[in-house]
Amino acid sequence: MPHVAPVHWKKLAGVFEKSGWKYIRTKGDHLVYIKKGFVRPILIPMYKQVPTFIVQNNLRTAKISREEYFKLLSSEK
């Protein structure tokens, strides 16, 4: 399986939207997403390349597996 690499913020936002997360607001240069049943929101910085550790932390918070992430990411292209 490929490793999680830095990704553009628009692609990452699309992954979470396809996973059922809803955009609620922008705070500074961060997009904030929520989903019913989850206490913590997902924060996506509007960077050209979102660092790997931020992607992995958001996946962990959203309880999205690596397999599901790559499936959603490939359908985003």
MOPAC internal coordinates of N, CA, C and O (Angstrom, degrees):
PM7 1SCF
backbone

  N    0.0000 0     0.00 0     0.00 0    0    0    0
  C    1.4428 1     0.00 0     0.00 0    1    0    0
  C    1.5302 1   108.58 1     0.00 0    2    1    0
  O    1.2310 1   120.09 1   -40.75 1    3    2    1
  N    1.3431 1   117.43 1   139.25 1    3    2    1
  C    1.4689 1   119.45 1   179.59 1    5    3    2
  C    1.5257 1   111.60 1   -68.66 1    6    5    3
  O    1.2310 1   121.41 1   -21.51 1    7    6    5
  N    1.3130 1   114.91 1   158.49 1    7    6    5
  C    1.4565 1   119.24 1   178.07 1    9    7    6
  C    1.5276 1   109.97 1   -82.47 1   10    9    7
  O    1.2310 1   120.69 1   -21.43 1   11   10    9
  N    1.3003 1   116.29 1   158.57 1   11   10    9
  C    1.4610 1   121.82 1   177.73 1   13   11   10
  C    1.5249 1   107.45 1   -74.70 1   14   13   11
  O    1.2310 1   120.71 1   -57.90 1   15   14   13
  N    1.3156 1   116.25 1   122.10 1   15   14   13
  C    1.4643 1   121.77 1  -176.95 1   17   15   14
  C    1.5283 1   109.57 1  -112.60 1   18   17   15
  O    1.2310 1   120.34 1   -18.01 1   19   18   17
  N    1.3244 1   116.96 1   161.99 1   19   18   17
  C    1.4709 1   119.23 1   174.74 1   21   19   18
  C    1.5320 1   110.00 1   -57.87 1   22   21   19
  O    1.2310 1   121.05 1   -34.88 1   23   22   21
  N    1.3242 1   115.60 1   145.12 1   23   22   21
  C    1.4645 1   121.23 1  -175.54 1   25   23   22
  C    1.5302 1   108.78 1  -140.35 1   26   25   23
  O    1.2310 1   120.45 1   -26.69 1   27   26   25
  N    1.3313 1   116.75 1   153.31 1   27   26   25
  C    1.4574 1   121.73 1   178.29 1   29   27   26
  C    1.5278 1   109.58 1   -66.47 1   30   29   27
  O    1.2310 1   120.36 1   -33.68 1   31   30   29
  N    1.3184 1   116.91 1   146.32 1   31   30   29
  C    1.4655 1   120.64 1  -174.70 1   33   31   30
  C    1.5209 1   112.49 1   -62.86 1   34   33   31
  O    1.2310 1   119.20 1   149.01 1   35   34   33
  N    1.3270 1   119.13 1   -30.99 1   35   34   33
  C    1.4654 1   120.63 1  -179.62 1   37   35   34
  C    1.5321 1   111.06 1   -67.31 1   38   37   35
  O    1.2310 1   120.73 1   140.34 1   39   38   37
  N    1.3344 1   116.21 1   -39.66 1   39   38   37
  C    1.4684 1   119.79 1   177.65 1   41   39   38
  C    1.5228 1   110.57 1   -66.75 1   42   41   39
  O    1.2310 1   120.76 1   138.59 1   43   42   41
  N    1.3306 1   116.16 1   -41.41 1   43   42   41
  C    1.4593 1   119.78 1  -179.73 1   45   43   42
  C    1.5263 1   110.74 1   -65.27 1   46   45   43
  O    1.2310 1   120.37 1   139.11 1   47   46   45
  N    1.3234 1   116.90 1   -40.89 1   47   46   45
  C    1.4650 1   120.55 1   177.41 1   49   47   46
  C    1.5262 1   110.23 1   -61.64 1   50   49   47
  O    1.2310 1   120.20 1   140.19 1   51   50   49
  N    1.3295 1   117.22 1   -39.81 1   51   50   49
  C    1.4588 1   120.98 1   178.39 1   53   51   50
  C    1.5161 1   112.52 1   -63.12 1   54   53   51
  O    1.2310 1   120.58 1   143.21 1   55   54   53
  N    1.3236 1   116.49 1   -36.79 1   55   54   53
  C    1.4699 1   120.70 1   178.12 1   57   55   54
  C    1.5233 1   110.21 1   -61.66 1   58   57   55
  O    1.2310 1   120.32 1   132.84 1   59   58   57
  N    1.3265 1   116.99 1   -47.16 1   59   58   57
  C    1.4603 1   119.76 1  -178.41 1   61   59   58
  C    1.5256 1   112.15 1   -70.77 1   62   61   59
  O    1.2310 1   119.91 1   146.17 1   63   62   61
  N    1.3251 1   117.77 1   -33.83 1   63   62   61
  C    1.4594 1   119.85 1   176.91 1   65   63   62
  C    1.5234 1   110.83 1   -65.49 1   66   65   63
  O    1.2310 1   120.18 1   140.30 1   67   66   65
  N    1.3246 1   117.26 1   -39.70 1   67   66   65
  C    1.4674 1   120.58 1   177.15 1   69   67   66
  C    1.5187 1   111.69 1   -67.89 1   70   69   67
  O    1.2310 1   120.76 1   155.85 1   71   70   69
  N    1.3235 1   116.15 1   -24.15 1   71   70   69
  C    1.4591 1   120.75 1   179.49 1   73   71   70
  C    1.5325 1   112.04 1   -85.79 1   74   73   71
  O    1.2310 1   120.01 1  -179.60 1   75   74   73
  N    1.3257 1   117.59 1     0.40 1   75   74   73
  C    1.4589 1   120.64 1   175.54 1   77   75   74
  C    1.5173 1   115.47 1   102.78 1   78   77   75
  O    1.2310 1   119.97 1  -176.33 1   79   78   77
  N    1.3225 1   117.66 1     3.67 1   79   78   77
  C    1.4583 1   121.12 1   178.33 1   81   79   78
  C    1.5147 1   108.89 1   -80.83 1   82   81   79
  O    1.2310 1   120.69 1   -37.21 1   83   82   81
  N    1.3398 1   116.29 1   142.79 1   83   82   81
  C    1.4567 1   121.92 1  -175.77 1   85   83   82
  C    1.5252 1   110.67 1  -113.16 1   86   85   83
  O    1.2310 1   120.94 1   -50.36 1   87   86   85
  N    1.3311 1   115.80 1   129.64 1   87   86   85
  C    1.4625 1   121.47 1   176.96 1   89   87   86
  C    1.5237 1   108.72 1   -70.40 1   90   89   87
  O    1.2310 1   120.48 1   -49.85 1   91   90   89
  N    1.3560 1   116.69 1   130.15 1   91   90   89
  C    1.4617 1   118.82 1   178.72 1   93   91   90
  C    1.5200 1   113.85 1  -116.73 1   94   93   91
  O    1.2310 1   119.83 1   149.29 1   95   94   93
  N    1.3238 1   117.93 1   -30.71 1   95   94   93
  C    1.4659 1   119.23 1  -178.37 1   97   95   94
  C    1.5248 1   110.57 1  -169.79 1   98   97   95
  O    1.2310 1   122.17 1    -8.26 1   99   98   97
  N    1.3330 1   113.46 1   171.74 1   99   98   97
  C    1.4539 1   121.70 1   172.43 1  101   99   98
  C    1.5124 1   107.13 1  -117.04 1  102  101   99
  O    1.2310 1   120.52 1   -47.92 1  103  102  101
  N    1.3081 1   116.61 1   132.08 1  103  102  101
  C    1.4592 1   121.38 1   176.59 1  105  103  102
  C    1.5202 1   106.93 1  -122.66 1  106  105  103
  O    1.2310 1   120.75 1   -72.84 1  107  106  105
  N    1.3250 1   116.18 1   107.16 1  107  106  105
  C    1.4594 1   119.84 1  -175.07 1  109  107  106
  C    1.5151 1   108.86 1    67.53 1  110  109  107
  O    1.2310 1   120.18 1    57.10 1  111  110  109
  N    1.3174 1   117.25 1  -122.90 1  111  110  109
  C    1.4583 1   120.71 1   176.35 1  113  111  110
  C    1.5268 1   111.78 1  -108.92 1  114  113  111
  O    1.2310 1   120.52 1  -150.62 1  115  114  113
  N    1.3379 1   116.61 1    29.38 1  115  114  113
  C    1.4622 1   122.21 1   179.45 1  117  115  114
  C    1.5247 1   110.35 1  -119.58 1  118  117  115
  O    1.2310 1   120.93 1   -43.44 1  119  118  117
  N    1.3282 1   115.82 1   136.56 1  119  118  117
  C    1.4570 1   121.72 1   173.00 1  121  119  118
  C    1.5211 1   107.92 1   -90.10 1  122  121  119
  O    1.2310 1   120.29 1   -41.40 1  123  122  121
  N    1.3242 1   117.05 1   138.60 1  123  122  121
  C    1.4558 1   121.64 1  -178.81 1  125  123  122
  C    1.5283 1   108.31 1  -114.65 1  126  125  123
  O    1.2310 1   121.11 1   -53.85 1  127  126  125
  N    1.3282 1   115.48 1   126.15 1  127  126  125
  C    1.4638 1   122.91 1   179.84 1  129  127  126
  C    1.5205 1   109.63 1  -120.48 1  130  129  127
  O    1.2310 1   120.90 1   -36.46 1  131  130  129
  N    1.3422 1   115.88 1   143.54 1  131  130  129
  C    1.4643 1   120.73 1   176.06 1  133  131  130
  C    1.5285 1   108.94 1  -129.79 1  134  133  131
  O    1.2310 1   121.55 1   -17.24 1  135  134  133
  N    1.3326 1   114.63 1   162.76 1  135  134  133
  C    1.4599 1   121.23 1   176.23 1  137  135  134
  C    1.5250 1   107.60 1  -149.39 1  138  137  135
  O    1.2310 1   120.94 1   -43.21 1  139  138  137
  N    1.2890 1   115.80 1   136.79 1  139  138  137
  C    1.4578 1   120.70 1   179.76 1  141  139  138
  C    1.5247 1   109.96 1   -59.82 1  142  141  139
  O    1.2310 1   120.96 1   -45.59 1  143  142  141
  N    1.3278 1   115.77 1   134.41 1  143  142  141
  C    1.4504 1   120.95 1  -179.47 1  145  143  142
  C    1.5206 1   113.29 1    97.14 1  146  145  143
  O    1.2310 1   119.99 1   172.25 1  147  146  145
  N    1.3180 1   117.63 1    -7.75 1  147  146  145
  C    1.4608 1   122.58 1   178.90 1  149  147  146
  C    1.5220 1   108.94 1  -115.21 1  150  149  147
  O    1.2310 1   120.56 1   -45.83 1  151  150  149
  N    1.3294 1   116.54 1   134.17 1  151  150  149
  C    1.4610 1   121.48 1  -178.90 1  153  151  150
  C    1.5223 1   111.12 1   -79.28 1  154  153  151
  O    1.2310 1   120.57 1   135.96 1  155  154  153
  N    1.3298 1   116.52 1   -44.04 1  155  154  153
  C    1.4650 1   121.48 1  -176.00 1  157  155  154
  C    1.5224 1   111.72 1   -89.45 1  158  157  155
  O    1.2310 1   120.16 1   -41.00 1  159  158  157
  N    1.3185 1   117.30 1   139.00 1  159  158  157
  C    1.4720 1   119.78 1   174.42 1  161  159  158
  C    1.5228 1   110.56 1   -80.79 1  162  161  159
  O    1.2310 1   121.22 1   -13.80 1  163  162  161
  N    1.3112 1   115.28 1   166.20 1  163  162  161
  C    1.4596 1   122.77 1   173.56 1  165  163  162
  C    1.5225 1   106.70 1  -100.34 1  166  165  163
  O    1.2310 1   120.40 1   -49.77 1  167  166  165
  N    1.3326 1   116.84 1   130.23 1  167  166  165
  C    1.4627 1   122.16 1   177.80 1  169  167  166
  C    1.5236 1   108.65 1  -113.21 1  170  169  167
  O    1.2310 1   120.83 1   -55.15 1  171  170  169
  N    1.3294 1   116.01 1   124.85 1  171  170  169
  C    1.4617 1   121.03 1   179.81 1  173  171  170
  C    1.5284 1   108.21 1  -118.45 1  174  173  171
  O    1.2310 1   120.16 1   -66.61 1  175  174  173
  N    1.3239 1   117.30 1   113.39 1  175  174  173
  C    1.4676 1   119.50 1   177.21 1  177  175  174
  C    1.5301 1   109.91 1   -72.57 1  178  177  175
  O    1.2310 1   120.49 1   -36.72 1  179  178  177
  N    1.3174 1   116.66 1   143.28 1  179  178  177
  C    1.4643 1   120.94 1  -178.97 1  181  179  178
  C    1.5266 1   109.73 1   -85.36 1  182  181  179
  O    1.2310 1   121.46 1  -108.20 1  183  182  181
  N    1.3408 1   114.82 1    71.80 1  183  182  181
  C    1.4587 1   122.65 1   178.61 1  185  183  182
  C    1.5173 1   108.88 1  -107.78 1  186  185  183
  O    1.2310 1   120.56 1   -27.50 1  187  186  185
  N    1.3426 1   116.54 1   152.50 1  187  186  185
  C    1.4634 1   119.59 1   174.95 1  189  187  186
  C    1.5155 1   110.10 1   -61.61 1  190  189  187
  O    1.2310 1   120.36 1   141.95 1  191  190  189
  N    1.3238 1   116.91 1   -38.05 1  191  190  189
  C    1.4646 1   122.22 1   178.07 1  193  191  190
  C    1.5298 1   108.30 1  -130.92 1  194  193  191
  O    1.2310 1   120.23 1   -78.26 1  195  194  193
  N    1.3266 1   117.17 1   101.74 1  195  194  193
  C    1.4639 1   121.19 1   177.24 1  197  195  194
  C    1.5260 1   107.05 1   -70.96 1  198  197  195
  O    1.2310 1   119.81 1   -54.70 1  199  198  197
  N    1.3350 1   117.96 1   125.30 1  199  198  197
  C    1.4722 1   120.66 1  -177.28 1  201  199  198
  C    1.5310 1   112.93 1   -59.35 1  202  201  199
  O    1.2310 1   121.50 1   -27.48 1  203  202  201
  N    1.2991 1   114.74 1   152.52 1  203  202  201
  C    1.4604 1   122.26 1  -177.78 1  205  203  202
  C    1.5200 1   112.25 1   -56.81 1  206  205  203
  O    1.2310 1   119.71 1   137.75 1  207  206  205
  N    1.3389 1   118.15 1   -42.25 1  207  206  205
  C    1.4671 1   119.37 1  -176.59 1  209  207  206
  C    1.5275 1   111.56 1   -65.18 1  210  209  207
  O    1.2310 1   119.56 1   149.49 1  211  210  209
  N    1.3188 1   118.44 1   -30.51 1  211  210  209
  C    1.4651 1   120.56 1   177.30 1  213  211  210
  C    1.5250 1   109.81 1   -72.04 1  214  213  211
  O    1.2310 1   120.30 1   138.01 1  215  214  213
  N    1.3206 1   117.03 1   -41.99 1  215  214  213
  C    1.4721 1   121.15 1   177.63 1  217  215  214
  C    1.5193 1   109.53 1   -59.61 1  218  217  215
  O    1.2310 1   120.13 1   132.25 1  219  218  217
  N    1.3322 1   117.36 1   -47.75 1  219  218  217
  C    1.4674 1   121.22 1  -178.14 1  221  219  218
  C    1.5240 1   111.57 1   -64.91 1  222  221  219
  O    1.2310 1   119.96 1   139.14 1  223  222  221
  N    1.3376 1   117.68 1   -40.86 1  223  222  221
  C    1.4665 1   120.02 1   178.68 1  225  223  222
  C    1.5267 1   110.89 1   -63.98 1  226  225  223
  O    1.2310 1   120.15 1   139.05 1  227  226  225
  N    1.3341 1   117.32 1   -40.95 1  227  226  225
  C    1.4587 1   120.08 1   178.40 1  229  227  226
  C    1.5249 1   111.39 1   -66.84 1  230  229  227
  O    1.2310 1   119.94 1   142.25 1  231  230  229
  N    1.3276 1   117.73 1   -37.75 1  231  230  229
  C    1.4625 1   120.40 1   176.92 1  233  231  230
  C    1.5235 1   110.88 1   -63.98 1  234  233  231
  O    1.2310 1   120.72 1   139.36 1  235  234  233
  N    1.3229 1   116.24 1   -40.64 1  235  234  233
  C    1.4612 1   120.69 1   178.42 1  237  235  234
  C    1.5318 1   110.44 1   -64.09 1  238  237  235
  O    1.2310 1   120.12 1   136.03 1  239  238  237
  N    1.3242 1   117.37 1   -43.97 1  239  238  237
  C    1.4680 1   121.58 1   178.85 1  241  239  238
  C    1.5255 1   110.76 1   -62.70 1  242  241  239
  O    1.2310 1   120.44 1   139.51 1  243  242  241
  N    1.3400 1   116.76 1   -40.49 1  243  242  241
  C    1.4643 1   121.67 1  -177.78 1  245  243  242
  C    1.5255 1   112.86 1   -82.24 1  246  245  243
  O    1.2310 1   120.25 1   173.61 1  247  246  245
  N    1.3310 1   117.12 1    -6.39 1  247  246  245
  C    1.4592 1   122.63 1  -177.90 1  249  247  246
  C    1.5276 1   111.56 1    57.92 1  250  249  247
  O    1.2310 1   121.63 1  -134.54 1  251  250  249
  N    1.3422 1   114.48 1    45.46 1  251  250  249
  C    1.4554 1   122.14 1   176.57 1  253  251  250
  C    1.5309 1   107.65 1  -105.70 1  254  253  251
  O    1.2310 1   120.63 1   -52.92 1  255  254  253
  N    1.3166 1   116.40 1   127.08 1  255  254  253
  C    1.4656 1   120.49 1  -179.97 1  257  255  254
  C    1.5256 1   109.61 1   -74.94 1  258  257  255
  O    1.2310 1   121.35 1   -16.96 1  259  258  257
  N    1.3321 1   115.02 1   163.04 1  259  258  257
  C    1.4677 1   119.93 1   177.86 1  261  259  258
  C    1.5199 1   110.85 1   -61.64 1  262  261  259
  O    1.2310 1   120.27 1   139.63 1  263  262  261
  N    1.3403 1   117.10 1   -40.37 1  263  262  261
  C    1.4498 1   121.05 1   179.97 1  265  263  262
  C    1.5269 1   110.68 1   -61.02 1  266  265  263
  O    1.2310 1   120.79 1   134.09 1  267  266  265
  N    1.3308 1   116.10 1   -45.91 1  267  266  265
  C    1.4596 1   120.48 1   179.68 1  269  267  266
  C    1.5290 1   110.78 1   -65.29 1  270  269  267
  O    1.2310 1   120.39 1   141.31 1  271  270  269
  N    1.3329 1   116.87 1   -38.69 1  271  270  269
  C    1.4649 1   121.52 1   178.68 1  273  271  270
  C    1.5251 1   110.76 1   -60.08 1  274  273  271
  O    1.2310 1   120.23 1   131.59 1  275  274  273
  N    1.3350 1   117.16 1   -48.41 1  275  274  273
  C    1.4589 1   119.98 1  -179.01 1  277  275  274
  C    1.5371 1   111.45 1   -66.56 1  278  277  275
  O    1.2310 1   120.59 1   146.26 1  279  278  277
  N    1.3149 1   116.48 1   -33.74 1  279  278  277
  C    1.4680 1   120.34 1   176.73 1  281  279  278
  C    1.5296 1   109.73 1   -64.95 1  282  281  279
  O    1.2310 1   120.12 1   132.53 1  283  282  281
  N    1.3289 1   117.38 1   -47.47 1  283  282  281
  C    1.4677 1   121.33 1   179.37 1  285  283  282
  C    1.5267 1   110.91 1   -66.16 1  286  285  283
  O    1.2310 1   120.22 1   141.31 1  287  286  285
  N    1.3211 1   117.19 1   -38.69 1  287  286  285
  C    1.4681 1   121.31 1  -179.69 1  289  287  286
  C    1.5187 1   111.26 1   -65.71 1  290  289  287
  O    1.2310 1   119.98 1   140.09 1  291  290  289
  N    1.3178 1   117.64 1   -39.91 1  291  290  289
  C    1.4656 1   120.16 1  -179.29 1  293  291  290
  C    1.5318 1   110.84 1   -70.47 1  294  293  291
  O    1.2310 1   119.73 1   150.02 1  295  294  293
  N    1.3147 1   118.13 1   -29.98 1  295  294  293
  C    1.4715 1   120.38 1   177.66 1  297  295  294
  C    1.5301 1   110.72 1   -78.84 1  298  297  295
  O    1.2310 1   119.99 1   167.31 1  299  298  297
  N    1.3274 1   117.63 1   -12.69 1  299  298  297
  C    1.4632 1   122.62 1   179.94 1  301  299  298
  C    1.5251 1   111.89 1   -78.55 1  302  301  299
  O    1.2310 1   119.22 1   157.31 1  303  302  301
  N    1.3172 1   119.09 1   -22.69 1  303  302  301
  C    1.4635 1   122.19 1  -175.39 1  305  303  302
  C    1.5030 1   112.99 1   -73.17 1  306  305  303
  O    1.2310 1   120.10 1   180.00 1  307  306  305

